[in-house]
Amino acid sequence: MPRGATKRRPTQEDLDDTQREIYNALPAHLQDQYLRSLPQISISTAGNRKKAQLIRERITLLDVVIGDLQNHRKELFNLARGLDQGTASGGEVDLRKILKPPAINGVSMRYVRPKRGS
């Protein structure tokens, strides 16, 4: 076992499908006894916690990216609809600016145009 790791008794949330099936089939007075009979669970080490934190940070960044891209999509959709309906002037629309991906702190992104004739 890695240095600094600790163990704990499993809870109902830790059970896999087979263990949960057995647990649910037992009478209530035997369920706690069943949990105590299962092997202890190792709690993650500091290195694992650090990796988990980095993964959570990436998830948070992806949530921001998704939100910003959805907002960008909505703006483009509304502009295209306005141009189709004549409520927006095509002369006032700078495609170089409006078609750029949104600026998102910590993310570098670009759109690649498809090759002509493809």
C-alpha distances in whole Angstrom, upper triangle without the diagonal:
4,6,9,7,9,10,14,16,17,21,24,23,20,21,22,26,26,24,26,29,28,28,31,33,32,34,33,33,30,28,26,26,24,22,21,20,18,14,12,11,8,10,11,10,13,14,13,16,18,18,19,22,23,24,25,28,29,29,32,33,34,36,38,39,40,42,44,44,45,48,49,50,52,54,55,55,58,59,60,61,64,65,66,68,69,68,66,68,67,68,66,63,61,59,57,56,55,54,51,47,47,45,42,40,37,38,41,42,46,48,49,52,53,55,59,60,56
4,6,6,9,11,15,18,19,22,25,24,21,23,24,28,28,26,28,32,31,30,33,35,35,37,36,35,33,31,29,28,27,24,23,23,21,17,15,13,10,10,9,7,10,10,11,13,15,16,17,19,21,21,23,25,26,27,29,31,32,34,36,37,38,40,41,42,44,46,47,48,50,52,53,54,56,57,58,60,62,63,64,66,67,66,64,66,65,66,64,60,59,57,55,53,53,51,49,45,44,43,39,37,34,35,38,40,43,45,47,50,51,53,57,58,55
4,6,9,12,16,19,21,24,27,26,23,25,27,30,31,29,31,34,33,32,35,38,37,39,37,36,34,32,30,30,29,26,24,25,23,19,16,15,11,11,11,8,10,11,12,14,16,17,18,20,22,23,24,26,28,29,30,32,33,35,37,38,39,41,43,44,45,47,48,49,51,53,54,55,57,59,60,61,63,64,66,67,69,67,65,67,66,67,65,62,60,58,56,54,54,53,50,46,45,43,40,38,35,36,39,41,45,47,49,52,53,55,59,61,57
4,7,10,13,17,19,22,25,24,21,24,26,30,30,28,30,33,32,31,34,36,35,37,35,35,33,30,28,28,28,24,23,24,22,19,16,14,10,9,9,6,8,10,12,12,14,16,17,18,20,22,23,24,26,27,29,30,32,33,35,36,38,39,41,42,44,45,47,48,50,51,53,54,56,57,58,60,62,63,64,66,67,66,64,66,65,66,63,60,59,57,55,53,53,52,49,45,44,42,39,36,34,36,38,41,44,47,48,52,53,56,59,61,58
4,7,10,14,15,18,21,20,18,21,22,26,27,24,26,29,29,27,30,33,32,34,32,31,29,27,25,25,24,21,20,21,18,15,12,10,7,6,6,5,8,10,10,11,14,15,16,17,20,20,21,24,25,26,27,30,31,32,34,35,36,38,40,41,42,44,46,47,48,50,51,52,54,56,57,58,60,62,63,64,66,64,63,65,64,65,63,60,58,56,55,53,52,51,48,45,43,42,38,36,33,35,38,40,44,46,47,51,52,54,58,59,56
4,7,11,13,16,19,18,16,19,21,25,25,22,24,27,27,25,28,30,29,31,29,28,26,24,21,22,21,18,17,18,16,13,10,8,6,5,8,8,11,14,13,13,16,18,17,19,22,22,23,25,27,27,29,31,32,33,35,37,37,39,41,42,43,45,47,48,49,51,53,53,55,57,58,59,61,63,64,65,67,65,64,66,65,67,64,61,60,58,57,55,54,53,50,46,45,44,40,38,36,37,40,42,46,48,50,53,54,57,60,61,58
4,7,9,12,16,16,13,16,18,22,22,19,21,24,23,21,24,27,25,27,25,25,23,20,18,18,17,14,13,14,12,10,6,5,4,6,9,11,14,16,15,15,18,19,18,21,23,23,24,26,28,28,29,32,33,33,36,38,38,39,42,43,43,45,47,48,49,52,53,53,55,57,58,59,61,63,64,65,67,65,64,67,66,68,65,62,61,59,58,56,55,53,51,47,46,45,41,40,37,39,42,43,47,49,50,54,54,57,61,62,58
4,6,9,13,13,11,13,16,20,20,17,18,22,21,18,21,24,22,24,22,21,20,17,14,15,15,11,10,12,11,9,5,5,7,7,11,13,16,18,17,16,20,21,19,21,24,24,24,27,29,28,29,32,33,33,36,38,38,39,41,43,43,45,47,48,49,51,53,53,55,57,58,59,61,63,63,64,66,65,64,66,65,67,65,62,61,59,58,56,55,54,51,48,46,45,42,40,38,39,43,44,47,49,51,54,55,58,61,62,59
4,7,10,11,9,11,14,18,18,14,15,19,17,15,18,20,19,20,18,18,16,13,11,11,11,8,7,9,8,7,5,6,9,10,14,17,20,22,19,19,23,24,22,24,27,26,26,29,31,29,31,34,34,34,37,39,39,40,43,44,44,46,48,48,49,52,53,53,55,58,59,59,61,63,64,65,67,65,64,67,67,69,66,63,62,60,59,58,56,55,53,49,48,47,43,42,40,41,45,46,49,51,52,56,56,59,62,63,60
4,7,8,6,7,11,14,14,11,12,15,14,12,15,18,17,18,17,17,15,12,10,11,10,6,8,9,7,8,6,6,10,11,14,17,20,22,19,19,23,23,20,23,26,24,24,28,29,27,29,32,32,32,35,37,36,37,40,41,41,43,46,46,47,49,51,51,53,55,56,56,59,61,61,62,64,63,62,64,64,66,64,61,60,58,57,55,54,52,51,47,46,45,42,41,39,40,43,44,47,48,50,53,53,56,59,60,57
4,5,5,7,11,13,14,11,10,14,14,11,13,16,15,17,14,15,14,10,9,11,10,7,9,11,10,11,10,10,13,13,16,19,22,24,21,20,24,24,21,23,26,25,24,27,29,27,28,32,32,31,34,36,35,36,39,40,40,42,44,44,45,48,49,49,51,53,54,54,57,59,59,60,62,61,60,63,63,65,62,59,59,57,56,55,53,52,50,46,45,45,41,40,39,40,43,44,47,48,50,53,53,56,59,60,56
4,5,6,9,11,12,9,7,11,11,8,10,13,13,14,13,14,13,9,9,12,10,8,11,13,11,13,13,12,16,16,19,22,25,26,23,22,26,25,22,25,28,26,25,28,29,27,29,32,31,30,34,36,34,35,39,39,39,41,44,43,44,47,48,48,49,52,53,53,55,57,57,58,61,59,59,62,61,64,61,59,58,56,56,54,52,51,50,46,45,45,41,41,39,40,43,43,46,47,49,52,52,55,58,59,55
4,6,8,11,13,11,9,13,14,11,12,16,16,18,16,18,17,13,13,16,14,11,14,15,13,14,14,12,15,14,17,20,22,23,20,19,23,22,19,21,24,22,21,25,26,23,25,28,28,27,30,32,31,32,35,36,35,37,40,40,40,43,45,44,46,49,49,49,52,54,54,55,57,56,55,58,58,60,58,55,55,52,52,50,48,47,46,42,41,41,37,37,36,36,39,40,43,43,45,48,48,52,55,55,52
4,7,10,12,9,9,13,13,12,14,17,17,19,18,19,17,14,13,15,13,10,13,14,11,11,11,9,12,12,14,18,20,21,18,18,21,21,18,21,23,21,21,24,25,23,25,29,28,28,31,32,31,33,36,36,36,39,41,41,42,45,46,45,47,50,50,51,53,55,55,57,59,58,57,60,59,61,59,56,55,53,53,51,49,48,46,42,41,41,38,37,35,36,39,39,42,43,45,48,48,51,54,55,51
4,7,8,5,5,9,10,9,11,13,14,17,16,18,15,12,13,14,11,9,12,12,10,11,12,11,14,15,17,21,24,24,21,21,25,24,21,24,26,24,24,27,28,26,28,31,30,30,33,35,33,35,38,38,38,41,43,42,43,46,47,47,49,52,52,52,55,57,56,58,60,59,58,61,60,63,61,58,57,55,54,53,51,49,48,44,43,44,40,40,38,38,41,42,44,45,47,49,49,52,55,56,52
4,6,5,6,9,10,10,12,14,16,19,19,21,18,15,16,17,14,12,15,15,12,13,14,13,16,17,18,22,25,25,21,22,25,24,21,24,26,24,24,28,27,25,28,31,29,29,33,34,32,34,37,37,37,40,42,41,42,45,46,45,48,50,50,51,54,55,55,56,59,58,57,60,59,62,60,56,56,53,53,52,50,48,47,43,43,43,40,40,38,38,40,40,43,43,45,47,47,50,53,53,49
4,6,5,6,9,10,10,12,15,18,18,21,18,15,17,18,15,14,18,17,14,16,18,17,19,21,22,26,28,28,25,26,29,27,24,27,29,26,26,30,30,27,30,33,31,31,34,35,33,35,38,38,37,40,42,41,42,45,46,45,48,50,50,50,53,55,54,56,58,58,57,60,59,62,60,57,56,54,54,53,50,48,48,44,44,44,41,41,40,39,42,41,44,44,45,47,47,50,52,53,49
4,5,5,6,9,10,11,13,16,18,19,16,14,16,17,13,13,16,15,13,15,17,17,20,22,24,27,30,30,27,28,31,29,27,30,32,29,29,33,33,31,33,36,34,34,38,39,37,39,42,42,41,44,46,45,46,49,50,49,51,54,54,54,57,59,58,59,62,61,61,64,63,65,64,60,60,57,57,56,54,52,51,47,47,48,45,45,43,42,45,45,47,47,48,51,50,53,55,55,52
4,5,5,6,9,10,11,14,15,16,13,11,13,13,9,9,13,12,9,12,14,14,18,20,22,25,28,29,25,26,30,28,26,29,31,29,29,32,33,31,33,36,35,34,38,39,37,39,42,42,42,45,47,46,47,50,51,50,52,55,55,55,58,60,59,61,64,62,62,65,64,67,65,61,61,59,58,57,55,53,52,48,48,48,45,45,43,43,45,46,48,48,50,52,52,55,58,58,54
4,5,5,6,8,10,13,13,16,13,10,12,14,11,10,14,14,12,15,16,16,19,21,23,26,29,30,26,27,30,29,26,29,31,28,28,32,32,30,32,35,33,33,36,38,36,37,41,41,40,43,45,44,45,48,49,48,50,53,53,53,56,58,57,58,61,60,60,63,62,65,63,60,59,57,57,56,53,52,51,47,46,47,44,44,42,42,45,45,47,48,49,51,51,54,57,57,53
4,5,5,6,9,12,13,16,14,11,14,15,12,13,16,15,14,17,19,19,23,24,26,30,33,33,30,30,33,32,29,32,34,31,31,35,35,32,35,38,36,35,39,40,38,40,43,43,42,45,47,46,46,50,51,49,52,55,54,54,57,59,58,59,62,61,61,64,64,66,65,61,61,59,59,58,55,54,53,49,49,49,46,47,45,45,47,47,49,49,51,53,53,55,58,58,54
4,6,5,6,10,12,14,11,9,12,12,9,11,14,13,12,15,18,18,22,24,26,30,33,34,30,31,34,33,31,34,36,33,33,37,37,35,37,40,39,38,42,43,41,43,46,46,45,48,50,49,50,53,54,53,55,58,58,58,61,63,62,63,66,65,65,68,67,70,68,65,65,62,62,61,59,57,56,52,52,52,49,49,47,47,50,50,52,52,54,56,56,59,61,61,57
4,5,5,8,9,11,8,6,9,10,7,8,12,11,11,15,16,17,21,22,25,29,32,32,29,29,33,32,29,32,35,32,32,35,36,34,36,39,38,37,40,42,40,41,45,45,44,47,49,48,49,52,53,52,54,57,57,57,60,62,62,62,65,64,64,67,66,69,67,64,64,62,62,60,58,56,55,52,51,51,48,48,46,46,49,49,52,52,54,56,56,59,62,62,58
4,6,8,9,12,10,8,11,13,11,11,15,15,15,18,20,20,24,25,28,31,34,35,31,31,35,34,31,33,36,33,33,36,37,34,36,39,38,37,40,42,40,41,44,45,43,46,48,47,48,51,52,51,53,56,56,56,58,61,60,61,64,62,63,66,65,68,66,63,63,61,61,60,57,56,55,51,50,51,48,48,47,47,50,49,52,52,54,56,56,59,61,61,58
4,7,9,12,10,9,13,13,11,13,16,16,16,20,22,23,26,28,30,34,37,38,34,35,38,37,34,37,39,37,36,40,40,38,40,43,41,40,44,45,43,44,48,48,46,49,52,51,51,54,55,54,56,59,59,59,62,64,63,64,67,66,66,69,68,71,69,66,66,64,64,63,60,59,58,55,54,55,51,52,50,50,53,53,55,55,57,59,58,61,64,64,60
4,6,8,6,6,10,10,9,11,14,13,14,18,20,22,25,27,30,33,36,38,34,35,38,37,35,37,40,38,37,41,41,39,41,44,43,42,45,47,45,46,50,50,49,51,54,53,53,57,58,57,58,62,62,61,64,66,66,66,69,68,68,71,71,74,72,69,69,66,66,65,62,61,60,56,56,56,53,53,51,52,54,54,57,57,59,61,61,64,66,67,63
4,6,6,7,10,10,10,13,15,15,17,21,22,24,28,29,32,35,38,40,37,36,40,40,37,39,42,40,39,42,43,41,42,46,45,43,47,49,47,48,51,52,50,53,55,55,55,58,59,58,60,63,63,63,65,68,67,68,71,69,69,72,72,75,73,70,70,68,68,67,64,63,62,58,57,58,55,55,53,54,57,57,59,60,61,64,63,67,69,69,66
4,5,5,8,10,10,12,14,15,17,20,21,23,26,27,30,34,36,38,35,35,38,38,35,37,40,38,37,40,42,39,40,44,43,42,45,47,45,46,49,50,49,51,54,53,53,57,58,57,58,62,62,61,64,66,66,66,69,68,68,71,71,74,71,69,69,67,67,65,63,62,61,57,56,56,53,53,51,52,55,55,58,59,61,63,63,66,69,69,65
4,6,7,8,10,11,12,14,16,20,21,23,26,27,31,34,37,39,36,35,39,39,36,38,41,40,39,42,44,41,42,46,45,44,47,49,48,49,52,53,52,54,57,56,56,60,61,60,62,65,65,65,67,70,69,70,73,71,71,74,74,77,74,72,72,70,70,68,66,64,63,60,58,58,55,55,53,54,57,58,61,61,63,66,66,69,72,72,68
4,6,5,6,9,10,11,13,16,18,20,24,25,29,32,35,37,34,34,38,37,35,37,40,38,37,41,42,40,42,45,44,43,47,49,47,48,52,52,51,53,56,56,56,59,61,60,61,64,65,64,67,69,69,70,72,71,71,74,74,76,74,71,71,69,69,67,65,63,62,59,57,58,54,54,52,53,56,56,59,60,62,64,64,67,70,70,67
4,5,5,6,9,10,11,15,16,18,21,23,26,29,32,34,31,30,34,34,31,34,37,35,34,37,39,36,38,41,41,40,43,45,43,44,48,48,47,50,52,52,52,55,57,56,58,61,61,61,63,66,65,66,69,67,67,70,70,72,70,67,67,65,65,63,61,60,59,55,54,54,50,50,49,49,52,53,55,56,58,60,60,64,66,67,63
4,5,5,6,9,10,13,14,16,19,20,24,27,30,32,29,29,33,33,30,32,35,34,33,36,38,36,37,41,40,39,43,45,43,44,48,48,48,50,53,52,53,56,57,57,58,61,62,62,64,66,66,67,70,68,68,71,70,73,70,68,67,65,65,63,61,60,59,55,53,53,50,49,48,49,52,52,55,56,58,61,61,64,67,68,64
4,5,5,6,9,12,14,16,20,21,25,28,31,33,30,30,34,34,32,34,37,36,35,39,40,38,40,43,43,42,45,47,46,47,50,51,50,53,55,55,56,59,60,59,61,64,65,65,67,69,69,70,73,71,71,74,73,76,73,70,70,68,68,66,64,63,61,57,56,56,52,52,50,51,54,55,58,59,60,63,63,66,69,70,66
4,5,5,7,10,12,15,18,20,24,27,30,31,29,29,33,32,30,33,35,34,33,37,38,36,38,41,41,40,44,45,44,45,49,49,48,51,53,53,54,57,58,57,59,62,62,62,65,67,67,68,71,69,69,72,71,74,71,68,68,66,65,64,62,60,59,55,54,54,50,50,48,49,52,52,55,56,58,60,60,63,66,66,63
4,5,5,9,10,11,15,17,20,23,26,28,25,25,29,29,27,29,32,30,30,34,35,33,35,38,38,37,40,42,41,42,45,46,46,48,50,50,51,54,55,55,57,59,60,60,63,65,65,66,68,67,66,69,68,71,68,65,65,63,62,61,59,57,56,52,51,51,47,47,45,45,49,49,52,53,55,58,58,61,64,64,61
4,6,8,9,11,15,17,20,23,26,28,26,26,30,30,28,30,33,32,32,35,37,35,37,40,40,39,43,44,44,45,48,49,48,51,53,53,54,57,58,58,60,62,63,63,66,68,68,69,71,70,69,72,71,73,71,68,68,65,65,63,61,60,58,54,53,53,49,48,46,47,50,51,54,56,57,60,61,63,66,67,64
4,7,9,12,15,18,21,24,27,29,27,27,31,31,29,32,34,33,33,37,38,36,38,41,41,41,44,46,45,46,49,50,50,52,54,54,55,58,59,59,61,64,64,64,67,69,69,70,73,71,70,73,72,75,73,69,69,66,66,64,63,61,59,56,55,54,51,50,48,49,51,52,55,56,58,61,61,63,67,67,63
4,6,9,12,15,18,21,25,26,23,24,28,27,26,29,31,30,30,33,34,33,35,38,38,38,41,42,42,43,46,47,46,49,51,51,52,55,56,56,58,60,61,61,64,66,66,67,69,68,67,70,69,71,69,66,65,63,62,61,59,58,56,52,51,51,47,47,44,45,48,49,52,53,54,57,57,60,63,63,60
4,7,10,13,16,18,22,23,21,22,25,25,24,27,29,28,29,32,33,32,34,37,37,37,40,42,41,43,46,46,46,49,51,51,52,55,56,56,58,60,61,61,64,66,66,67,70,68,67,70,69,71,69,66,65,62,61,60,58,57,55,51,50,50,46,45,43,44,46,47,50,52,53,56,56,59,62,63,59
4,7,9,13,15,19,20,18,19,23,23,21,24,27,26,26,29,31,30,32,35,35,35,38,40,39,41,44,44,45,47,49,49,50,53,54,54,56,59,59,60,62,64,65,66,68,67,66,68,67,69,67,64,63,61,60,58,57,55,53,49,48,48,44,43,40,41,44,45,49,50,52,55,55,58,61,62,58
4,6,9,12,16,17,15,15,19,19,18,20,23,22,22,26,27,26,28,31,31,31,34,36,36,37,40,41,41,43,45,46,47,50,51,51,53,55,56,57,59,61,61,63,65,63,62,64,64,66,63,60,59,57,56,54,53,51,49,46,45,44,40,39,37,38,40,42,45,46,48,51,52,54,58,59,55
4,6,9,12,14,12,13,16,16,16,18,21,20,21,24,25,25,27,30,30,31,33,35,35,37,39,40,41,43,45,45,47,49,50,51,53,55,55,57,59,60,61,62,65,63,62,64,63,65,62,59,58,56,55,53,52,50,48,44,43,42,39,37,35,36,39,40,43,45,47,50,51,53,57,58,54
4,7,10,11,9,10,13,14,13,15,18,18,18,21,23,22,24,27,27,28,31,32,33,34,36,37,38,40,42,43,44,46,48,48,50,52,53,54,56,58,59,60,62,60,59,61,60,62,60,57,55,53,52,50,49,48,46,42,41,39,36,34,32,33,36,38,41,43,45,48,49,52,55,57,53
4,7,8,6,7,10,10,10,12,15,15,16,18,20,20,22,24,25,26,28,30,30,32,34,35,36,38,40,41,42,44,45,46,48,50,51,52,54,56,57,58,60,58,57,59,58,59,57,54,53,51,49,47,47,45,43,39,38,37,33,31,29,30,33,35,38,40,42,45,46,49,52,54,50
4,5,5,6,9,10,11,12,14,15,17,19,20,21,23,25,26,27,29,30,32,33,35,36,37,39,41,42,44,45,47,48,50,51,52,54,56,57,58,60,61,60,58,60,59,60,58,55,53,51,49,48,47,46,43,39,38,37,33,31,28,30,33,35,38,41,42,46,47,49,53,55,51
4,5,5,6,9,10,10,12,14,15,16,19,20,21,23,24,26,27,29,30,32,33,35,36,38,39,40,42,44,45,46,48,50,51,52,54,55,57,58,60,58,56,58,57,58,55,52,51,49,47,45,45,44,41,38,36,34,31,28,26,28,30,33,36,39,41,45,46,48,52,54,51
4,5,5,6,9,10,11,12,14,15,17,19,20,21,23,25,26,27,29,31,32,33,35,37,38,39,41,42,43,45,47,48,49,51,53,54,55,57,58,57,55,56,55,56,54,51,49,47,45,44,43,42,39,35,34,33,29,27,24,26,28,30,34,36,38,42,43,45,49,51,48
4,5,5,6,9,10,11,12,14,15,16,18,20,21,23,25,26,27,29,30,31,33,35,36,37,39,41,42,43,45,46,47,49,51,52,53,55,57,55,53,55,54,55,53,50,48,46,44,43,42,41,38,34,33,32,28,27,24,25,28,30,33,35,37,41,42,44,48,49,46
4,5,5,6,9,10,10,12,14,15,16,18,20,21,23,24,25,27,29,30,31,33,35,36,37,39,40,42,44,45,46,48,49,51,52,54,55,53,52,54,53,54,51,48,47,45,44,42,41,40,37,34,32,31,27,25,22,24,27,29,33,35,37,41,42,45,48,50,47
4,5,5,6,9,10,11,13,14,15,17,18,20,21,23,24,26,27,29,30,32,33,35,36,38,39,40,42,44,45,47,48,49,51,52,54,52,50,52,51,52,49,46,45,43,41,39,39,38,35,31,30,28,24,22,20,22,24,27,30,33,35,39,40,43,46,48,45
4,5,5,6,9,10,11,12,14,15,17,19,20,21,22,25,26,27,29,30,31,33,35,36,37,38,41,42,43,45,46,48,49,51,52,51,49,50,49,50,48,45,43,41,39,38,37,36,33,30,29,27,23,22,19,20,23,25,28,31,32,36,37,40,43,45,42
4,5,5,6,9,10,11,12,14,15,17,19,20,21,23,24,26,27,29,30,31,33,35,36,37,39,41,42,43,45,46,47,49,51,49,47,49,48,50,47,44,43,41,39,38,37,35,33,29,28,27,23,22,19,20,23,25,29,31,33,36,37,40,44,45,42
4,5,5,6,9,10,11,12,14,15,17,18,20,21,23,24,26,27,29,30,32,33,35,36,38,39,40,42,44,45,46,48,49,48,46,48,47,48,45,42,41,39,38,36,35,34,31,28,26,25,21,19,17,19,22,24,28,30,32,36,37,40,44,46,43
4,5,5,6,9,10,11,12,14,16,16,18,20,21,22,24,26,27,28,30,32,33,34,36,37,39,40,42,43,45,46,48,46,44,46,44,46,43,40,38,37,35,33,33,31,29,25,24,22,19,17,14,16,19,21,24,27,29,33,34,37,41,43,40
4,5,5,6,9,10,11,12,14,15,16,18,20,21,22,24,25,26,29,30,31,32,35,36,37,38,40,42,43,45,46,45,43,44,43,45,42,39,38,36,34,33,32,30,28,24,23,22,18,17,15,16,19,20,24,26,28,31,33,35,39,41,38
4,5,5,6,9,10,11,13,14,15,17,19,20,21,23,24,26,27,29,30,31,33,35,36,37,39,41,42,43,45,43,41,43,43,44,42,39,37,36,34,32,31,30,28,24,23,22,18,17,15,16,19,21,24,26,29,32,34,37,40,42,39
4,5,5,6,9,10,11,12,14,16,17,18,20,21,23,24,26,27,29,30,32,33,35,36,38,39,41,42,43,42,40,41,41,42,39,36,35,33,32,30,29,28,25,22,20,19,15,13,11,13,17,19,22,25,27,31,33,36,39,41,38
4,5,5,6,9,10,10,12,14,15,16,18,20,21,22,24,26,27,28,30,31,32,34,36,37,38,40,41,40,38,40,38,40,37,34,33,31,29,28,27,26,23,19,18,17,13,13,10,11,14,16,19,21,24,27,29,32,35,37,35
4,5,5,6,9,10,10,12,14,15,16,18,20,21,22,24,25,27,29,30,31,33,34,36,37,39,40,39,37,39,38,40,37,34,33,31,30,28,27,26,24,20,18,18,14,14,13,13,16,17,20,22,25,28,29,33,36,38,35
4,5,5,6,9,10,11,13,14,15,17,18,20,21,23,24,26,27,29,30,32,33,35,36,38,39,37,35,37,37,38,36,33,32,30,29,27,26,25,23,19,17,16,13,12,11,12,16,17,21,22,26,29,31,34,37,39,36
4,5,5,6,9,10,11,12,14,15,16,18,20,21,22,24,26,27,28,30,32,33,34,36,37,35,33,35,34,36,33,30,29,27,26,24,23,22,19,16,14,13,9,9,8,9,12,13,17,19,22,25,28,31,34,36,34
4,5,5,6,8,10,10,12,14,15,16,18,20,21,22,24,25,26,28,30,31,32,34,36,34,32,34,33,35,32,29,28,26,25,23,22,21,19,15,14,14,10,11,10,9,13,13,16,17,20,23,25,29,31,34,31
4,5,5,6,9,10,11,12,14,15,17,18,20,21,23,24,26,27,29,30,31,33,34,33,31,33,33,34,32,29,28,27,26,24,22,21,20,16,14,14,11,12,13,12,15,15,18,19,23,25,27,31,33,35,33
4,5,5,6,8,10,11,12,14,15,17,18,20,21,23,24,26,27,29,30,32,33,31,29,31,30,32,29,26,26,24,23,21,19,19,17,14,11,11,8,9,10,10,13,14,17,18,22,24,27,30,33,35,33
4,5,5,6,8,10,10,12,14,15,16,18,20,21,22,24,26,27,28,30,31,30,28,29,28,30,28,24,23,22,21,19,17,16,14,11,9,9,7,9,10,8,11,10,13,14,18,21,23,26,29,31,29
4,6,5,6,9,10,10,12,14,15,16,18,20,21,22,24,26,27,28,30,28,27,29,28,30,28,25,24,22,22,20,18,17,16,12,11,12,10,13,13,12,14,13,15,15,19,21,23,26,29,31,28
4,5,5,6,9,10,11,12,14,15,17,18,20,21,23,24,26,27,28,26,25,27,27,29,26,23,23,22,22,19,17,17,16,13,11,12,10,13,14,13,16,15,17,17,21,23,25,29,31,33,31
4,5,5,6,9,10,11,12,14,15,17,18,20,21,23,24,26,27,25,23,25,24,26,23,20,20,19,18,16,14,14,13,9,7,9,8,11,13,11,13,12,14,15,19,21,23,27,29,31,29
4,5,5,6,9,10,10,12,14,15,16,18,20,21,22,24,25,24,22,24,23,25,23,19,19,17,17,15,13,12,11,8,7,10,9,13,14,12,13,11,12,12,16,18,20,23,26,28,26
4,5,5,6,9,10,10,12,14,15,16,18,20,21,22,24,22,21,24,23,25,23,20,20,18,19,17,14,14,14,11,10,13,13,16,17,15,17,15,16,15,18,20,22,25,27,29,27
4,5,5,6,9,10,11,12,14,15,16,18,20,21,22,20,19,21,21,23,21,18,18,17,18,15,12,13,13,11,9,12,12,15,18,16,17,16,16,16,20,21,23,27,29,31,29
4,5,5,6,9,10,11,12,14,15,16,18,20,21,19,17,19,18,20,18,15,15,13,14,12,9,9,9,8,7,10,11,15,17,15,15,13,13,13,17,18,20,24,25,28,26
4,5,5,6,9,10,10,12,14,15,16,18,20,19,17,19,18,21,19,16,16,14,16,14,11,10,11,10,10,14,14,18,20,17,18,15,15,13,16,17,19,22,24,26,24
4,5,5,6,9,10,10,12,14,15,16,18,16,15,18,18,21,19,16,17,16,17,16,12,12,14,13,12,16,16,20,22,20,21,18,18,17,20,20,22,26,27,29,27
4,5,5,6,9,10,10,12,14,15,16,14,13,15,15,17,15,12,14,13,15,12,9,10,12,12,11,14,16,19,22,20,20,18,18,17,20,20,22,26,26,29,28
4,5,5,6,8,10,10,12,14,15,14,12,14,13,16,14,11,12,10,13,11,8,8,11,11,11,15,17,21,23,20,20,17,16,14,17,17,19,22,23,25,24
4,5,5,6,9,10,11,12,14,13,12,15,14,18,16,13,15,13,16,15,11,11,14,14,15,18,20,24,26,23,23,20,19,17,19,19,20,23,24,26,25
4,6,5,6,9,10,10,12,10,10,13,13,16,15,13,15,14,17,16,12,13,16,16,16,19,21,25,27,25,25,22,21,20,22,22,23,27,27,29,28
4,5,5,6,9,10,10,9,7,10,10,13,11,9,11,11,14,13,9,11,14,15,15,19,21,25,27,25,24,22,20,19,21,20,22,25,25,27,27
4,5,5,6,9,10,10,9,11,10,13,13,10,13,11,15,14,11,11,15,16,17,21,23,27,29,26,25,22,20,18,20,18,20,23,22,24,24
4,5,5,6,8,8,9,11,12,15,15,13,16,15,18,18,14,15,18,19,20,23,25,29,31,29,28,25,24,22,23,22,23,26,25,27,27
4,5,5,6,5,5,8,9,13,12,11,14,14,18,17,14,16,19,20,20,24,26,29,32,30,29,27,25,23,25,24,25,28,27,29,29
4,6,5,6,5,7,7,10,10,9,13,12,16,16,13,15,18,20,21,24,27,30,33,30,29,26,24,22,24,22,23,26,25,26,27
4,6,8,8,10,10,13,14,13,16,15,19,19,16,17,21,22,23,27,29,33,35,32,31,28,26,23,25,23,24,26,25,26,26
4,6,8,10,11,15,15,15,18,18,22,21,18,20,23,24,25,29,31,34,37,34,34,31,29,27,28,26,27,30,28,30,30
4,5,7,9,12,12,13,16,17,21,20,18,20,23,25,25,29,31,35,37,35,34,31,29,27,29,27,28,30,29,30,31
4,7,10,12,12,12,16,17,20,20,17,19,22,24,24,27,29,33,36,34,33,31,29,27,29,28,29,32,31,32,33
4,6,9,8,8,12,13,17,16,14,16,19,21,21,24,27,30,33,31,30,28,26,24,26,25,27,29,28,30,31
4,5,6,7,11,12,16,15,14,16,19,22,22,25,28,31,34,32,31,28,26,25,26,24,27,28,27,30,31
4,5,5,8,10,13,13,12,14,17,20,21,24,27,30,33,30,29,26,24,22,23,21,23,25,24,26,27
4,6,8,10,13,13,13,15,18,21,22,24,28,31,33,31,29,27,25,23,24,22,25,26,25,28,29
4,6,9,12,11,11,14,16,19,19,22,25,28,31,29,27,25,23,22,24,23,25,27,27,29,30
4,6,9,8,8,10,13,16,16,19,22,25,28,26,24,22,20,19,20,19,22,24,24,26,27
4,6,6,6,8,10,14,15,17,20,23,26,23,22,20,17,16,18,17,20,22,22,25,26
4,5,5,6,8,12,13,16,19,22,24,22,20,17,15,13,15,13,16,18,19,22,22
4,6,6,7,10,12,14,18,20,22,20,17,15,12,12,13,13,16,18,18,22,22
4,6,6,9,10,11,15,18,20,18,16,14,13,13,15,15,19,21,22,25,25
4,6,8,9,12,15,18,21,18,17,15,13,12,15,15,18,21,21,25,24
4,6,9,12,15,18,20,17,15,12,10,9,11,11,14,17,18,21,21
4,6,9,12,15,16,14,12,9,7,7,11,12,15,18,20,23,22
4,6,9,12,14,11,9,7,6,7,11,13,16,19,21,24,23
4,6,10,12,10,10,8,9,11,14,16,20,23,25,28,27
4,7,9,8,8,8,10,13,16,19,22,25,27,30,29
4,6,6,8,9,11,14,18,20,24,27,29,32,30
4,6,8,11,14,17,20,23,26,29,32,35,33
4,7,10,14,17,20,23,26,29,32,35,33
4,6,10,13,16,20,22,25,28,31,29
4,7,11,13,17,19,22,25,28,26
4,7,10,13,16,19,22,25,23
4,6,10,13,15,18,21,20
4,6,9,13,15,18,17
4,6,9,12,15,13
4,6,9,12,11
4,6,9,7
4,6,6
4,6
4
